[in-house]
């Protein structure tokens, strides 16, 4: 049976994305709470950090995620992912070629692509080596308030691509279920988890949305 690269891993649940946290020790403490509560994947995202801090934090998160058996995916930077031995990378439309990243990271790496509101972009991403596709924003997002908006029907349309589908953008436990019903395999969340009064409880609330 033919399988897409990186598709052998668990891919249903909460895809937690790190907040911008300059203190590495505090970042690890915050992330460990979410991993302990059952997060499925973790993405390291810190666009404002200098290269040295990004390397330090990504390396530390790699060890922490390894202890919990949770894949670590690096946002935007497949070179950093390769350097620290992360499980994969996630690329936006301006972050480099998926084919190049796939060759560098190997067949088993998780390689994600931001596809926004564009099913054609998703189809091209899979053809170029993506092992999952991400759509959104589905709702207003404090992280990206001006992000283009996607319709839930996109998740169903993307089922034909036979890769995990990630939904992102303003998702809460109260609005997540329609996205899951439409076909979302993973809910990508930053503020809904890390800005919650109780991040562990928030993590469990997202996971409880899955039937």
C-alpha positions, 0 to 999 in steps of 0.5 A, spaced: 500 500 500 502 506 498 503 511 504 504 518 504 511 520 507 510 521 515 503 518 515 505 513 519 504 517 526 498 518 530 495 524 527 488 526 530 487 530 536 490 537 539 496 540 535 499 545 540 503 551 537 508 554 542 507 561 544 512 567 544 516 565 550 523 568 551 525 564 557 526 557 555 525 554 562 519 557 562 517 555 555 519 548 557 514 548 564 508 551 560 509 546 554 510 540 559 503 541 562 500 541 555 504 535 553 502 531 560 495 533 558 495 529 552 497 534 546 498 530 540 503 534 536 507 540 538 509 545 533 515 550 535 513 557 533 517 563 535 518 568 529 521 574 533 526 570 536 534 570 534 537 564 531 541 562 537 534 562 542 530 559 537 536 553 536 536 553 544 529 552 545 528 547 539 533 543 542 530 543 549 523 542 546 526 536 542 528 532 548 522 534 552 517 532 547 521 525 546 520 524 553 513 524 552 513 521 545 510 527 542 512 529 535 516 536 535 515 540 528 519 546 527 515 552 524 518 555 518 525 553 518 526 546 515 534 547 516 533 548 524 529 542 524 534 538 520 539 540 525 536 539 531 533 532 529 526 534 530 520 530 527 518 535 522 517 542 519 511 546 517 512 551 511 508 557 509 507 559 502 514 563 503 518 559 507 521 555 501 520 549 497 517 543 500 521 538 495 527 541 498 525 540 505 522 533 504 529 531 501 533 534 506 528 531 512 527 524 509 521 520 508 519 519 515 519 526 517 512 530 518 512 535 513 506 540 513 504 546 509 499 552 510 494 552 505 490 557 507 483 557 503 486 554 497 484 546 495 489 547 489 495 549 493 493 543 498 493 539 492 500 541 490 503 541 497 501 533 497 504 532 490 511 536 493 512 532 499 507 534 504 505 529 509 499 534 512 495 540 510 493 546 514 487 550 512 485 556 516 483 561 519 476 558 520 475 564 526 478 570 528 485 569 531 488 573 536 495 571 533 493 573 526 487 577 526 488 579 519 489 572 516 484 570 510 478 566 512 477 559 510 470 555 510 469 548 513 467 545 507 475 545 505 476 540 510 471 535 506 474 537 500 481 535 502 479 528 504 481 526 497 488 528 498 489 522 503 493 526 508 491 529 515 487 535 515 489 541 520 484 546 522 487 553 525 485 560 527 481 562 533 479 555 534 475 553 541 472 547 545 466 551 543 467 551 536 471 546 534 466 540 533 463 542 526 470 543 524 472 535 526 465 533 523 467 537 516 474 533 516 479 536 521 484 531 524 488 536 528 486 542 531 492 547 531 491 552 537 496 557 540 492 562 545 486 557 546 491 553 550 497 557 552 493 563 554 487 559 558 487 560 565 488 552 566 492 550 560 491 542 562 484 543 562 484 546 556 488 541 552 483 536 555 477 540 553 480 540 545 481 533 546 474 531 548 471 534 542 473 528 538 468 523 538 
